[in-house]
Amino acid sequence: MQTTLRSQDLSCPSCVETVETSLAGTKGVTDATVHFNTGRIEVEYDADHLTEDDLVAVVERAGYEAEVSAF
């Protein structure tokens, strides 16, 4: 399954690395790419183990606000 999250809190390349590392270390996430310029976070994950709300929670635990986005 693939989803897109959005975060406007990403203000530096270190923020991007923190979010990507947090998502990549989550069981059930197979790929995570953060686009610094747009705040777009693309995540591929196993829907049998995770929900979109779980993914938002991972980003928030990393210290950044996030929401599910259609863009």
C-alpha positions, 0 to 999 in steps of 0.5 A: 500500500502507498500513502502520502503524508504532509508536514510543514515542519520540515525546515532542514535536511536533518529533519528529512533524515530524521523522518525517513529514518524513523519511518524506515525503522518501523516494522511494516514500512517498505520505503519512505521518501521525504521531499524537503521542498514540498513537505511531502512524505511518500510511504510504502507500507504493509496495510496488514500491520499499519494504518495511515494513522500509525504512520502519522504517529511515527512522524509525530514521535520523531518530533514533527507534525504530519497529516494524511494528504491527497497531494 
